[in-house]
Amino acid sequence: MKPQDFDFLSSLLRRRSGLTLNPDKVYLLESRLTPLARRSGMESLDGLIAELRKSASEQLMRDVTEAMTTNESFFFRDRTPFDLFRDQVLPMLRQRRAATKKVRIWCAACSTGQEPYSLAFVLKQQEAQWRDWKFEIIGTDIARPVLQKAKEGIYSQFEVQRGLPIQLLMKHFKQEGDVWRLSEDIRKMVTFREFNLLDNFAALGKFDVIYCRNVLIYFDQSTKSNVLERMRKILPDDGALFLGAAETVLGITDKFRPVRGQRGMYLPSDADQNLMAPAS
């Protein structure tokens, strides 16, 4: 790939999605965009780039962005963030939201939906304790194909074997040939919508808990800082933020601080120091 073509594509992706690519990722562009070029009726990636330069087609730019989006996800990924939600966050919210009995949770860059559905499983297991409460789980992603899959709740044998306890599979899924369909009562607990993390968060409203895991690693430093600082504005002082195991707020923003002993969990910097006690 010519250096000027790499610069053109990397600039397009950064502008539309925040994705930052270094020159050593040329192979990634070629491996993901060459099949797209052929599906779009072009003989090569060069043809795709030429068409982008010439027409600036919104649909083609969307297709390129979606092709470059990493959609790795599985149920209860890394486990700890879901244990912390059950053991630390929910007890705190029971006390702090007793007046309204309403809780809003945002799973940003949720891909095919396993993360928000994992949270729904946690809540379903405690259903008797929350009968008069309203939980709203919002899953967002920039890519329409993965959101459609998430809404349908249909997963392959491989996907349900990654992190999903067999008891939950048997209880909440129905096998249909080679795939498994998630039950309607769990699907109804999650609302999916298309959303770009570079856009204004105000349209989403306020949240009590935000999961933004394994997406900031693809952004440059300034974009990470911008996203985190805007997330702080839609979290109350006693809200909680979860990032991926390879992500941190340290050296990026002073709006959040890590919770001692709870890897991947962060609170607003001005939150009560005793808001989350370390797990025993």
C-alpha positions, -999 to +999 in steps of 0.1 A: +000+000+000+013+034-009+021+057+021-004+083+008-031+057+006-024+046+042-025+082+054-058+088+036-075+057+051-060+062+086-072+098+086-107+087+075-109+061+102-097+084+129-121+111+119-151+088+117-145+064+146-115+075+167-095+045+155-058+052+154-036+030+131+002+030+130+020+023+097+028-012+109-010-020+106-010-018+068-016-056+068-048-050+088-061-025+064-054-048+034-068-080+050-101-063+061-107-039+032-097-061+002-128-084+007-149-053+011-135-039-022-145-072-040-180-072-024-184-037-037-176-047-072-140-034-074-111-055-085-087-044-058-082-023-027-067+004-050-101+007-066-118+011-033-095+039-023-099+056-056-137+055-052-135+069-017-113+098-029-136+105-059-171+101-045-168+104-007-198+080-006-213+080+029-223+043+026-188+033+014-172+052+042-195+035+067-187+001+052-150+008+056-154+020+092-174-011+101-149-034+084-121-020+105-140-022+138-128-050+161-159-070+173-143-094+197-167-101+226-179-130+247-201-136+277-187-126+311-154-116+296-127-113+322-154-123+348-142-097+374-162-067+361-194-088+364-185-100+399-178-065+410-211-054+395-229-080+416-209-078+448-200-041+450-220-019+426-255-034+431-254-032+469-242+004+467-270+013+442-296-004+464-286+021+491-280+052+470-310+048+446-335+037+472-356+069+466-360+065+429-354+028+424-341+034+390-307+024+376-293+031+341-264+011+327-245+019+295-224-007+277-204+013+251-190-004+220-210-035+230-204-054+197-227-084+194-242-079+228-226-105+251-216-078+277-250-062+283-266-096+282-241-108+309-253-079+331-289-089+324-281-124+336-267-111+368-299-090+374-321-119+364-305-141+390-314-115+416-348-108+402-366-114+435-345-087+452-353-060+426-390-066+418-401-029+423-369-015+407-364-004+371-331-013+354-323+001+319-294-014+301-283+004+269-259-013+245-244+009+218-220+003+189-209+021+158-215-009+135-250-018+124-243-055+115-232-064+151-261-044+166-285-064+145-269-097+157-271-084+193-308-076+189-316-110+175-297-128+203-286-157+181-252-171+188-231-200+175-220-230+195-186-215+198-199-182+211-221-197+238-191-219+249-170-188+256-176-177+292-213-187+295-220-211+324-238-242+312-267-235+337-274-201+320-272-217+285-298-244+294-321-219+312-321-189+289-313-203+254-331-225+229-311-245+204-321-240+168-301-263+146-264-252+148-272-220+168-287-209+201-314-182+205-315-161+237-349-160+255-371-131+249-373-121+285-335-115+286-335-098+253-362-074+265-339-063+293-314-046+269-320-018+244-295-016+215-288+015+195-263+028+170-239+053+185-204+067+178-183+075+209-171+107+191-206+120+191-223+141+218-233+119+248-261+143+258-285+123+236-280+092+258-289+109+291-273+102+325-261+068+337-253+052+370-228+026+356-208+027+324-189-002+308-165+010+282-142-020+279-115-028+253-123+001+231-101+030+244-070+009+235-077+017+198-078+055+204-050+080+207-043+098+239-063+129+232-093+109+221-092+087+252-091+118+274-119+134+256-142+103+258-134+098+295-140+134+304-173+134+286-183+102+303-177+119+337-203+145+328-230+119+324-221+099+356-232+111+391-206+114+418-215+079+430-214+063+396-190+036+384-170+032+353-155-001+341-126-002+316-108-032+300-080-050+317-054-033+295-069+001+299-065+028+326-073+064+334-039+071+349-019+096+329-050+103+307-075+121+329-079+132+365-117+129+363-117+093+375-096+073+400-091+036+403-108+016+431-081+001+453-080-037+448-107-037+421-089-040+388-107-022+359-132-003+381-131+035+385-150+061+404-153+099+398-123+115+414-145+135+438-165+105+449-168+095+486-136+077+495-156+050+512-181+045+484-166+012+474-150-009+501-123-034+489-137-070+486-126-092+515 
